[in-house]
Amino acid sequence: MKKTSFLRLMAATLCIAALAACSSENDEKVITLNLNKANLTFDENGLWDGTYSTEAGSLDVQLFSFDHEAGEYNGTPWWMGFTASKESTGEANYTGCVAKGGVDGVGTPYVTMSMLSSNVIFNDEKAHVVKGLYVCNQTGTYASITDENGFGPARPFKKGDYCTLTINGLDEDYSPVGDGVVWYVADYRSDNPEDWTVNNAWEWIDLEQLGAVYGLSFTMYSTDGYEYQGTYYFN
């Protein structure tokens, strides 16, 4: 009998902290990904030691290969894609999680995304059915949306604004397919301010409708942004 894998990802925006998989429809044995047991080391700030390493390559944890790249520009190190973190201060930045940790609690590790679009592929090169993932805002994104004093170049959201995360499945050529699943990180579209929402805790996103895929693509969009030469940027 052909085996089909069912995967459960647990993440913050975007911070992936755990995963569970069933090897077949008739075999309910669950394989759980636990970053606490992964061969990762963290610096004094709770950031993965390989974040700024040009030799680290992708962030590989069991079945998953997370996009990751690092380098240096004019003497300043940079990274993009995904990295691992277990920051717990709640300080507004782009590696922290509003929940101050993964789904296992404060100070537990998760994976966070810095790019507006990044991929996670299954390194066994097989298709899997993803059950879903947990999502929680980054501290920097949350501050950009809500902080009247400003965070970075962004302005606080006002009526009509929204920020979305779109998750698409990847085909065998690792290209996004279908319309994907859209989740609102923040939604200020209502005429009634009492209906405005901004994520500040773990929320579950069901992804079974994507079917069997070879990976996932994650794409962020905000009304407080702009396009330049075909590329979209947050303000």
DRENMI-57229 format. One record per residue (C-alpha): y, x, z; residue number from 1; residue in one letter. Coordinates in Angstrom, 1 decimal, decimal comma. Each point is the difference from the previous one (the first is absolute). Layout:
N
(zanu (Y; X; Z); NUM; 'A') ...
//
This chain:
235
(zanu (0,0; 0,0; 0,0); 1; 'M') (zanu (3,4; 1,3; -0,9); 2; 'K') (zanu (2,0; 0,8; 3,1); 3; 'K') (zanu (3,6; -1,1; 0,5); 4; 'T') (zanu (2,3; 1,5; 2,7); 5; 'S') (zanu (2,4; -2,1; 2,0); 6; 'F') (zanu (2,9; 2,0; 1,5); 7; 'L') (zanu (2,5; -0,8; 2,7); 8; 'R') (zanu (3,2; 2,1; 0,1); 9; 'L') (zanu (2,3; -0,1; 3,0); 10; 'M') (zanu (3,5; 1,2; -0,8); 11; 'A') (zanu (3,7; 0,1; 0,9); 12; 'A') (zanu (2,7; 0,0; -2,7); 13; 'T') (zanu (-1,7; 2,0; -1,1); 14; 'L') (zanu (-2,1; 1,3; 2,8); 15; 'C') (zanu (-3,7; -0,2; -0,4); 16; 'I') (zanu (-1,8; 0,5; 3,3); 17; 'A') (zanu (-3,6; -1,3; -0,3); 18; 'A') (zanu (-2,6; -1,3; -2,5); 19; 'L') (zanu (-3,2; -1,9; 0,1); 20; 'A') (zanu (-2,6; -0,4; -2,8); 21; 'A') (zanu (-3,2; -1,9; -0,6); 22; 'C') (zanu (-2,4; 1,7; -2,3); 23; 'S') (zanu (-1,3; -3,2; -1,7); 24; 'S') (zanu (0,2; -3,8; 0,2); 25; 'E') (zanu (-3,4; -0,1; 1,8); 26; 'N') (zanu (0,7; 3,0; 2,3); 27; 'D') (zanu (2,7; -0,7; 2,6); 28; 'E') (zanu (0,0; 3,6; 1,4); 29; 'K') (zanu (3,6; 0,9; 0,4); 30; 'V') (zanu (1,3; 3,5; -0,6); 31; 'I') (zanu (3,3; 0,6; 1,8); 32; 'T') (zanu (2,6; 2,6; -1,0); 33; 'L') (zanu (1,7; 1,3; 3,2); 34; 'N') (zanu (2,9; 2,5; -0,4); 35; 'L') (zanu (-0,6; 1,1; 3,6); 36; 'N') (zanu (-3,3; 1,4; -1,2); 37; 'K') (zanu (1,4; 1,5; -3,2); 38; 'A') (zanu (0,4; 3,8; -0,3); 39; 'N') (zanu (3,8; -0,2; 0,3); 40; 'L') (zanu (2,4; 1,9; 2,2); 41; 'T') (zanu (3,5; -1,0; 1,0); 42; 'F') (zanu (3,2; 1,9; 1,0); 43; 'D') (zanu (2,0; -0,6; 3,1); 44; 'E') (zanu (1,8; -3,0; -1,6); 45; 'N') (zanu (-3,3; -1,7; -0,9); 46; 'G') (zanu (0,2; 0,8; -3,7); 47; 'L') (zanu (-3,1; 1,2; -2,0); 48; 'W') (zanu (0,1; 3,9; -0,3); 49; 'D') (zanu (-0,7; -0,2; -3,7); 50; 'G') (zanu (3,1; -2,2; -0,8); 51; 'T') (zanu (2,1; 2,8; -1,4); 52; 'Y') (zanu (-2,8; 2,3; -1,1); 53; 'S') (zanu (-0,2; 0,6; -3,7); 54; 'T') (zanu (-3,6; 0,9; 0,5); 55; 'E') (zanu (-1,0; -3,3; 1,7); 56; 'A') (zanu (-0,4; -2,0; -3,2); 57; 'G') (zanu (-1,0; -3,7; 0,4); 58; 'S') (zanu (-0,6; -1,4; 3,4); 59; 'L') (zanu (-3,8; -0,6; -0,1); 60; 'D') (zanu (-1,6; -2,0; 2,8); 61; 'V') (zanu (-3,6; -1,1; -0,5); 62; 'Q') (zanu (-0,1; -2,4; -3,0); 63; 'L') (zanu (3,8; 0,1; -0,6); 64; 'F') (zanu (2,2; 2,4; -1,9); 65; 'S') (zanu (3,7; -0,6; 0,7); 66; 'F') (zanu (2,6; 1,3; -2,4); 67; 'D') (zanu (1,8; 2,9; 1,6); 68; 'H') (zanu (2,2; 2,8; -1,4); 69; 'E') (zanu (2,3; 2,5; 1,7); 70; 'A') (zanu (2,4; 2,7; -1,1); 71; 'G') (zanu (3,4; 1,6; 0,6); 72; 'E') (zanu (3,4; -0,5; -1,7); 73; 'Y') (zanu (2,8; 2,3; 0,7); 74; 'N') (zanu (-1,7; 1,2; 3,2); 75; 'G') (zanu (-0,6; -3,5; 1,3); 76; 'T') (zanu (-3,6; -1,2; 0,3); 77; 'P') (zanu (-0,9; -3,4; -1,3); 78; 'W') (zanu (-3,1; -2,3; -0,2); 79; 'W') (zanu (-0,8; -3,2; -1,9); 80; 'M') (zanu (-2,8; -2,5; -0,1); 81; 'G') (zanu (-1,9; -0,5; 3,2); 82; 'F') (zanu (-0,2; 2,0; 3,2); 83; 'T') (zanu (-1,6; -0,5; 3,4); 84; 'A') (zanu (2,0; -0,5; 3,2); 85; 'S') (zanu (-0,4; -1,2; 3,6); 86; 'K') (zanu (3,7; 0,0; 0,9); 87; 'E') (zanu (0,7; -2,3; 3,0); 88; 'S') (zanu (3,7; 0,4; 0,8); 89; 'T') (zanu (1,2; -2,9; -2,2); 90; 'G') (zanu (2,8; 2,3; -1,4); 91; 'E') (zanu (1,3; -1,2; -3,4); 92; 'A') (zanu (-1,5; 2,2; -2,7); 93; 'N') (zanu (-2,5; -0,1; -2,9); 94; 'Y') (zanu (-3,1; 1,1; 1,8); 95; 'T') (zanu (0,1; -2,3; 3,0); 96; 'G') (zanu (-1,5; -3,5; 0,5); 97; 'C') (zanu (1,8; -2,9; 1,8); 98; 'V') (zanu (-3,2; -0,6; 2,0); 99; 'A') (zanu (0,3; 3,6; 1,2); 100; 'K') (zanu (-3,6; 0,7; -1,1); 101; 'G') (zanu (-2,9; -1,3; -2,0); 102; 'G') (zanu (-2,0; -3,2; 0,5); 103; 'V') (zanu (-1,8; 1,7; 2,9); 104; 'D') (zanu (3,2; 0,2; 2,0); 105; 'G') (zanu (3,0; 2,2; 0,8); 106; 'V') (zanu (-0,4; 3,6; -1,0); 107; 'G') (zanu (-3,1; -0,5; -2,1); 108; 'T') (zanu (0,1; 1,3; -3,6); 109; 'P') (zanu (0,8; -1,8; -3,2); 110; 'Y') (zanu (1,0; 0,9; -3,6); 111; 'V') (zanu (3,5; -0,6; -1,2); 112; 'T') (zanu (1,5; 0,0; -3,5); 113; 'M') (zanu (3,2; 1,6; -1,1); 114; 'S') (zanu (0,1; -1,0; -3,7); 115; 'M') (zanu (0,9; -3,3; -1,5); 116; 'L') (zanu (-3,4; 0,1; -1,8); 117; 'S') (zanu (-3,2; 1,9; 1,0); 118; 'S') (zanu (-3,7; -0,4; -0,5); 119; 'N') (zanu (-3,1; 0,2; 2,1); 120; 'V') (zanu (-3,3; 0,6; -1,9); 121; 'I') (zanu (-3,6; -0,2; 1,1); 122; 'F') (zanu (-1,3; 3,5; -0,3); 123; 'N') (zanu (-3,6; -1,1; -0,8); 124; 'D') (zanu (1,3; -1,2; -3,4); 125; 'E') (zanu (-1,5; -3,4; 0,6); 126; 'K') (zanu (1,5; -3,5; 0,1); 127; 'A') (zanu (0,4; -1,7; 3,3); 128; 'H') (zanu (1,2; -3,4; 1,2); 129; 'V') (zanu (2,9; 0,4; 2,5); 130; 'V') (zanu (0,0; -2,6; 2,7); 131; 'K') (zanu (3,6; 0,6; 1,0); 132; 'G') (zanu (2,3; 2,2; 2,1); 133; 'L') (zanu (2,4; -0,2; 2,9); 134; 'Y') (zanu (3,7; 0,8; -0,6); 135; 'V') (zanu (2,8; 0,9; 2,3); 136; 'C') (zanu (3,5; 1,2; -0,9); 137; 'N') (zanu (1,1; 3,6; 0,1); 138; 'Q') (zanu (2,7; 0,7; 2,6); 139; 'T') (zanu (2,4; 1,2; -2,8); 140; 'G') (zanu (-0,5; -3,1; -2,2); 141; 'T') (zanu (0,4; -2,3; 3,0); 142; 'Y') (zanu (3,3; 1,8; 1,0); 143; 'A') (zanu (1,3; -0,1; -3,5); 144; 'S') (zanu (-0,5; -3,8; -0,1); 145; 'I') (zanu (1,3; -0,9; 3,4); 146; 'T') (zanu (2,3; 2,7; 1,3); 147; 'D') (zanu (3,7; -0,9; -0,3); 148; 'E') (zanu (0,9; 3,6; 0,7); 149; 'N') (zanu (-2,0; 1,0; -3,1); 150; 'G') (zanu (-3,0; 2,3; -0,6); 151; 'F') (zanu (0,3; 2,4; -2,8); 152; 'G') (zanu (1,9; -1,4; -3,1); 153; 'P') (zanu (-1,4; -3,5; 0,4); 154; 'A') (zanu (1,9; -3,0; 1,1); 155; 'R') (zanu (-1,3; -2,7; 2,3); 156; 'P') (zanu (-1,6; -3,0; -1,7); 157; 'F') (zanu (2,0; -3,2; -0,6); 158; 'K') (zanu (-0,7; -3,4; -1,4); 159; 'K') (zanu (-2,1; 0,2; -3,2); 160; 'G') (zanu (-1,5; 3,4; 0,7); 161; 'D') (zanu (-3,7; 0,8; 0,2); 162; 'Y') (zanu (-2,4; 2,9; 0,0); 163; 'C') (zanu (-3,5; -0,2; -1,3); 164; 'T') (zanu (-3,2; 1,9; -0,1); 165; 'L') (zanu (-2,2; -0,6; -3,1); 166; 'T') (zanu (-3,7; 1,1; 0,2); 167; 'I') (zanu (-1,9; 0,3; -3,3); 168; 'N') (zanu (-3,6; 1,0; -0,6); 169; 'G') (zanu (-0,7; 3,0; -2,2); 170; 'L') (zanu (-2,4; -0,1; -3,0); 171; 'D') (zanu (-2,4; 2,8; -0,9); 172; 'E') (zanu (2,9; 1,9; -1,6); 173; 'D') (zanu (2,0; -0,4; 3,2); 174; 'Y') (zanu (2,5; -2,3; -1,6); 175; 'S') (zanu (1,3; -3,1; 1,9); 176; 'P') (zanu (-1,4; -3,3; -1,2); 177; 'V') (zanu (1,1; -3,6; 0,5); 178; 'G') (zanu (3,0; -1,3; 1,9); 179; 'D') (zanu (-1,2; 1,3; 3,3); 180; 'G') (zanu (0,8; -1,3; 3,4); 181; 'V') (zanu (3,6; -0,3; 1,1); 182; 'V') (zanu (0,9; 0,2; 3,7); 183; 'W') (zanu (3,6; -0,3; 1,4); 184; 'Y') (zanu (1,0; 2,9; 2,3); 185; 'V') (zanu (3,2; -2,0; 0,5); 186; 'A') (zanu (1,2; -3,3; -1,3); 187; 'D') (zanu (3,6; -1,2; 0,3); 188; 'Y') (zanu (-0,1; -2,5; -2,9); 189; 'R') (zanu (0,4; -3,1; 2,1); 190; 'S') (zanu (3,3; -1,7; 0,4); 191; 'D') (zanu (-0,8; -0,3; 3,7); 192; 'N') (zanu (0,2; 3,4; 1,8); 193; 'P') (zanu (-2,5; -1,3; 2,6); 194; 'E') (zanu (-2,6; 0,2; -2,8); 195; 'D') (zanu (0,7; 3,6; -0,8); 196; 'W') (zanu (-2,9; 2,4; 0,7); 197; 'T') (zanu (-0,6; 3,7; 0,3); 198; 'V') (zanu (-3,3; 1,5; 0,9); 199; 'N') (zanu (-0,2; 1,7; 3,4); 200; 'N') (zanu (-3,7; -0,1; 0,9); 201; 'A') (zanu (-3,5; 0,3; -1,7); 202; 'W') (zanu (-0,7; -2,8; -2,6); 203; 'E') (zanu (-3,1; -0,5; -2,0); 204; 'W') (zanu (0,0; -0,2; -3,8); 205; 'I') (zanu (-3,1; -1,5; -1,7); 206; 'D') (zanu (-0,9; 1,9; -3,2); 207; 'L') (zanu (-3,4; -1,4; -0,9); 208; 'E') (zanu (1,6; -1,7; -3,0); 209; 'Q') (zanu (0,4; 3,4; -1,6); 210; 'L') (zanu (-3,7; 0,2; -0,6); 211; 'G') (zanu (-1,9; 3,3; -0,5); 212; 'A') (zanu (2,5; 2,8; -0,5); 213; 'V') (zanu (0,0; 3,8; -0,1); 214; 'Y') (zanu (3,0; 0,3; 2,2); 215; 'G') (zanu (3,3; -1,6; 1,0); 216; 'L') (zanu (3,6; 0,5; -1,1); 217; 'S') (zanu (2,8; -0,7; 2,4); 218; 'F') (zanu (3,5; -0,8; -1,3); 219; 'T') (zanu (3,1; -0,8; 2,0); 220; 'M') (zanu (3,1; -1,9; -1,3); 221; 'Y') (zanu (3,2; -0,9; 1,7); 222; 'S') (zanu (3,1; -2,0; -1,1); 223; 'T') (zanu (2,0; 2,8; 1,5); 224; 'D') (zanu (-0,9; 2,5; -2,7); 225; 'G') (zanu (0,8; 1,0; -3,6); 226; 'Y') (zanu (-1,6; 1,3; -3,2); 227; 'E') (zanu (0,9; 3,3; -1,6); 228; 'Y') (zanu (-1,6; 1,2; -3,3); 229; 'Q') (zanu (-3,0; -2,3; 0,5); 230; 'G') (zanu (-0,5; 1,0; 3,7); 231; 'T') (zanu (0,6; -2,4; 2,9); 232; 'Y') (zanu (1,6; 1,4; 3,2); 233; 'Y') (zanu (0,7; -1,5; 3,4); 234; 'F') (zanu (3,7; 0,3; 1,1); 235; 'N') 
//
